[in-house]
Amino acid sequence: MTNNLLELTRSFTDSYARVGGINHLDGKNLPAKTAIVDITKDLLRLLFPGFFDEHPVPSAQIELETMGLLSSVVPRLEAEIHKSIEYAPPSDIDKSDLAAASRDLTMKFLGSLPQVRELLQTDTEAAYCGDPAALSPEEVIVAYPFVEAIAVQRLAHVLYLASVPLIPRIMCEWAHTRSGMDLHPGAQIGAYFFVDHCTGTVVGETSVIGNHVKMYQGVGLVARSLEAGQALRGKKRHPTIEDRVTIYAGATIMGGDTVIGAGSTIGANVFLTRGVPPNSLVVQGDVTPRVLSKIKPEPGAVDFQI
């Protein structure tokens, strides 16, 4: 047994040395996924007091509870941010004092949370007003996977904009596993956003989404071709969705030059690789999508295909 165990151990360590994929204790450490998940859960508790706790938070104790939670989050998040910027330092930080940079990034991030809360209130309102099955805004917060997913994305987006590596993606992938909705932390998402049912929805890194946008399950805001790989880093690859657009289930909208005009409706299972004007109604034709105007047409006007 001992010999077999020793041989098995050596086969693993040989694999580590040969293939890599090990987070070295004696090298530049990566952020710990489990630690990031625990921190994210506590951030959700800060955003929605009492909704992500086993017991409601009494109003008289909310300041004490918040201070206690913050005092726990600050050192843990600071430690993980330090690992991240040591691994891949952002260009605009003082690399000679990563500890101070980590502290500064942590406090600026936490200082942004009240504004994130205000934005999330618009998402909750959009979900409640947009779903007749919802009993109350409180039910939306406590029961809808969308709220958790967009809350995590909005948190991660702040870190993404601060050029903190690794952590934003870990946060969003955790939310992805829980909600079935894949929101990249780099996506710019406006106020009053709602995705009904969530499952299978994908929003890519360079997507730009305006205000009052509603989507359904299985919608993809994706890039065209990724054959160029890393050469596309930093380039606009995903579509822009302007204000007051509704996108129904299974629609795929593709490409960085594709702009869906304000007030448009994209029907179920539509496959779009080009933009459409404002106030368009797009339905899937036999081969290509048909684009109709939602505005009363002039006499003799016809719809067109793309």
C-alpha positions, 0 to 999 in steps of 0.5 A, spaced: 500 500 500 505 504 501 509 503 495 503 504 491 501 510 494 508 513 493 508 511 486 501 515 485 503 521 489 510 521 484 505 521 478 501 527 481 507 531 482 511 529 476 504 531 472 505 538 476 512 539 474 511 537 467 504 540 465 503 546 470 496 548 472 499 549 480 498 555 484 504 555 487 505 557 495 512 559 493 510 563 487 505 569 485 499 566 488 492 567 484 486 569 488 483 563 492 476 561 488 473 559 495 475 566 498 472 570 492 465 566 493 465 567 500 467 575 499 461 575 494 456 572 498 458 577 504 457 583 498 450 581 497 449 581 504 451 588 504 447 590 498 441 587 500 441 587 508 436 581 511 435 578 504 441 573 504 441 572 511 438 567 515 435 572 520 432 579 518 436 585 520 433 589 526 433 596 524 436 598 530 442 594 529 443 595 522 449 600 523 452 595 527 451 589 523 454 593 517 460 595 520 461 588 523 460 585 516 465 591 513 470 589 518 470 582 516 470 583 508 475 589 508 481 585 510 479 578 506 478 582 499 484 586 500 488 580 501 485 577 494 486 584 490 493 584 493 494 577 490 491 579 483 495 585 482 501 582 484 500 576 479 498 581 473 499 589 475 495 594 472 499 599 469 496 605 473 498 603 480 504 604 484 508 597 483 513 599 489 507 598 494 502 593 492 499 593 499 497 600 499 495 599 492 490 593 494 488 597 500 486 603 496 482 599 491 479 595 496 476 602 499 474 605 493 470 599 491 467 598 497 465 606 497 462 605 490 457 600 493 451 605 495 451 607 488 451 600 486 445 599 490 441 604 487 442 601 480 440 595 483 433 598 485 432 600 478 433 592 476 429 590 481 423 595 479 424 593 472 423 585 474 417 586 478 414 591 473 415 586 467 413 580 470 406 579 472 408 573 476 411 577 481 408 578 487 412 584 490 419 587 489 421 583 495 419 576 492 424 578 486 430 580 490 429 573 495 427 568 489 429 571 482 436 568 480 436 574 475 437 579 481 443 575 484 446 575 477 446 582 475 448 584 482 454 580 482 455 583 475 455 590 477 459 589 483 464 585 478 464 591 473 466 596 478 473 592 479 473 590 472 473 598 470 479 599 476 483 594 472 483 588 478 485 582 474 482 575 475 477 577 481 471 580 477 471 573 472 471 569 478 465 572 481 461 572 475 462 565 473 460 563 480 454 567 479 453 563 472 453 557 475 448 559 480 443 562 475 445 559 468 446 566 466 453 568 463 454 576 464 461 578 463 464 583 468 466 588 462 459 588 459 456 595 460 449 595 462 444 600 463 439 602 469 432 598 469 435 591 466 431 585 466 432 578 464 426 573 465 428 566 466 435 567 465 437 560 463 442 560 457 443 568 456 450 570 454 452 577 454 459 578 452 465 583 454 464 588 450 457 588 449 453 595 451 446 595 453 442 601 454 436 603 459 430 599 460 432 593 456 428 587 457 431 580 455 428 573 455 432 566 456 437 564 451 439 570 448 446 571 446 450 578 445 456 575 442 462 576 437 462 574 430 468 570 429 474 569 434 479 566 429 484 572 431 484 570 438 488 574 442 489 579 437 482 581 438 483 583 445 480 590 447 476 591 441 469 592 440 466 585 439 459 584 441 453 588 440 450 595 442 443 595 445 440 601 445 434 604 450 427 600 451 429 594 447 426 587 448 429 581 446 425 575 446 428 568 447 433 564 443 435 570 439 442 571 437 445 578 436 452 578 433 458 583 432 461 589 435 458 593 429 451 591 430 447 596 433 440 595 435 436 601 435 432 604 441 425 602 442 426 595 437 423 589 439 427 582 436 423 576 436 424 569 438 430 565 435 432 571 430 439 571 428 442 578 427 449 580 424 447 587 422 444 593 426 437 595 425 434 602 425 430 605 432 423 602 433 424 596 428 420 589 429 425 583 427 422 577 426 425 570 423 424 569 416 424 563 412 432 564 411 434 571 413 430 576 419 425 580 416 425 587 419 419 591 420 418 598 422 414 599 429 412 606 426 405 606 422 408 606 415 407 611 409 403 609 404 406 604 399 412 602 404 414 595 404 418 591 410 425 589 408 430 583 409 437 583 411 
